[in-house]
Amino acid sequence: MVDGGAGETAAMTACVFCEVVADERPAEVVLSDDVVLAFLDHRPVFKGHVLVAPRRHVVTLADLDSADIGPFFLRVQRLAVAVQAAMAADGSFVAMNNVVSQSVPHLHVHVVPRRRKDGLRGFFWPRQRYDDEAEAAAIAGRIRAELA
């Protein structure tokens, strides 16, 4: 956990994911419970790309309380299954950056649907966009249905 001092408050008020958790920033949410908020990445590697973030503001995996690791990764596992099924994908790519390449300083796991020969190579992540909000909402609905 972050130190709890003034630095934490400043980091949390400037955190995009904390704004999503607080419902101050729109997102296509696919799972919301007392542990995580999972939502579509607005610039996905592939459509159906989900970000799984703990509700509490922590920056890296090392900052996540040990008691929270199991519950957090149970949700990641569940979402990996749901995303693959909802997107009729061959598999998934599950990844986390810690500090380096972490574009938002709030712990999050990427769950990306994958298809054989989809062109993704190594750690170069070309980004896409959803055609419109309706397409994003429809994909989020498919993932929520798989979680139900």
C-alpha positions as CSV (number, residue, x, y, z in Angstrom):
1,M,0.0,0.0,0.0
2,V,1.1,3.5,-0.6
3,D,2.4,5.3,2.5
4,G,-0.9,7.0,3.4
5,G,0.6,10.5,3.6
6,A,0.1,13.5,1.5
7,G,1.8,11.8,-1.4
8,E,-0.9,9.2,-1.5
9,T,-3.7,11.7,-1.6
10,A,-2.0,13.6,-4.5
11,A,-1.4,10.4,-6.4
12,M,-5.0,9.3,-6.0
13,T,-6.5,12.6,-7.0
14,A,-4.4,12.5,-10.2
15,C,-5.0,8.8,-10.9
16,V,-7.2,8.1,-14.0
17,F,-8.1,4.6,-12.7
18,C,-9.1,6.0,-9.3
19,E,-11.4,8.3,-11.2
20,V,-12.9,5.3,-13.0
21,V,-13.3,3.5,-9.7
22,A,-15.1,6.5,-8.2
23,D,-17.3,6.7,-11.3
24,E,-15.9,10.2,-12.1
25,R,-14.6,9.0,-15.5
26,P,-16.7,6.9,-18.0
27,A,-15.6,3.3,-18.8
28,E,-17.2,0.2,-20.1
29,V,-17.1,-1.8,-16.9
30,V,-17.2,-5.6,-17.2
31,L,-16.7,-6.5,-13.5
32,S,-17.2,-4.5,-10.4
33,D,-17.0,-5.9,-6.9
34,D,-15.3,-5.1,-3.6
35,V,-11.9,-6.2,-4.8
36,V,-11.5,-5.0,-8.5
37,L,-12.9,-2.9,-11.2
38,A,-12.4,-4.4,-14.6
39,F,-13.1,-2.4,-17.8
40,L,-12.4,-2.2,-21.5
41,D,-9.1,-0.5,-22.4
42,H,-10.1,2.5,-24.5
43,R,-7.2,1.8,-26.9
44,P,-7.1,-2.0,-27.0
45,V,-4.4,-4.2,-28.4
46,F,-7.4,-6.2,-29.7
47,K,-11.0,-5.6,-29.1
48,G,-12.1,-7.1,-25.8
49,H,-8.9,-6.0,-24.1
50,V,-9.7,-5.6,-20.4
51,L,-7.9,-3.9,-17.6
52,V,-8.3,-5.3,-14.1
53,A,-7.4,-2.9,-11.4
54,P,-7.7,-3.1,-7.6
55,R,-10.3,-0.7,-6.2
56,R,-7.8,0.6,-3.7
57,H,-5.0,2.7,-5.1
58,V,-1.7,0.8,-5.2
59,V,1.0,1.5,-7.8
60,T,2.8,-1.8,-8.2
61,L,2.4,-5.4,-7.4
62,A,4.8,-5.0,-4.5
63,D,2.4,-2.4,-3.0
64,L,-0.6,-4.9,-3.0
65,D,-1.2,-6.3,0.5
66,S,-0.4,-10.0,0.6
67,A,-3.9,-10.8,1.7
68,D,-5.3,-9.2,-1.4
69,I,-3.1,-11.0,-3.9
70,G,-5.2,-14.2,-4.0
71,P,-8.6,-12.5,-4.4
72,F,-7.2,-10.1,-7.0
73,F,-5.7,-12.9,-9.2
74,L,-8.8,-15.0,-8.9
75,R,-10.6,-12.2,-10.6
76,V,-7.9,-11.9,-13.3
77,Q,-8.2,-15.7,-13.9
78,R,-12.0,-15.4,-14.2
79,L,-11.7,-12.5,-16.6
80,A,-9.1,-14.4,-18.8
81,V,-11.7,-17.2,-19.2
82,A,-14.6,-14.8,-19.8
83,V,-12.7,-12.6,-22.3
84,Q,-11.6,-15.6,-24.3
85,A,-15.1,-17.0,-24.5
86,A,-16.8,-13.7,-25.2
87,M,-14.5,-12.9,-28.0
88,A,-14.3,-16.4,-29.4
89,A,-10.6,-16.2,-29.1
90,D,-8.0,-19.0,-29.3
91,G,-6.4,-17.9,-26.0
92,S,-5.4,-14.8,-24.1
93,F,-2.4,-12.7,-23.2
94,V,-2.3,-11.7,-19.5
95,A,0.3,-9.1,-18.6
96,M,1.3,-6.5,-16.0
97,N,3.9,-3.8,-16.1
98,N,5.5,-2.5,-12.9
99,V,6.8,1.0,-13.2
100,V,8.5,0.6,-16.6
101,S,5.9,0.9,-19.3
102,Q,3.2,1.4,-16.7
103,S,1.3,4.3,-18.4
104,V,-1.1,4.7,-15.4
105,P,0.5,4.5,-12.0
106,H,-2.2,2.3,-10.6
107,L,-1.7,-1.5,-10.5
108,H,-3.5,-3.2,-13.4
109,V,-3.4,-6.4,-15.4
110,H,-4.1,-6.5,-19.1
111,V,-6.3,-9.4,-20.3
112,V,-6.1,-9.4,-24.1
113,P,-7.9,-11.9,-26.4
114,R,-5.6,-13.6,-28.8
115,R,-6.0,-15.5,-32.0
116,R,-3.4,-17.6,-33.8
117,K,-1.5,-15.5,-36.4
118,D,-3.1,-12.3,-35.0
119,G,0.2,-10.4,-35.7
120,L,1.1,-9.6,-32.1
121,R,4.9,-10.0,-31.7
122,G,6.8,-9.7,-28.5
123,F,6.1,-6.7,-26.4
124,F,5.2,-4.3,-29.2
125,W,1.5,-3.5,-28.6
126,P,-0.1,-1.8,-31.5
127,R,-3.3,-0.1,-30.4
128,Q,-6.7,0.0,-32.0
129,R,-10.0,1.9,-31.4
130,Y,-13.5,0.7,-31.1
131,D,-15.6,1.8,-34.1
132,D,-17.9,3.6,-31.7
133,E,-19.3,3.6,-28.2
134,A,-22.0,1.1,-29.2
135,E,-19.4,-1.5,-30.3
136,A,-17.5,-1.1,-27.0
137,A,-20.8,-1.4,-25.0
138,A,-21.7,-4.6,-27.0
139,I,-18.3,-6.2,-26.4
140,A,-18.5,-5.3,-22.7
141,G,-21.9,-6.9,-22.5
142,R,-20.6,-10.1,-24.0
143,I,-17.8,-10.3,-21.4
144,R,-20.3,-9.5,-18.6
145,A,-22.6,-12.3,-19.9
146,E,-19.7,-14.8,-19.7
147,L,-19.0,-13.7,-16.1
148,A,-22.7,-14.3,-15.1
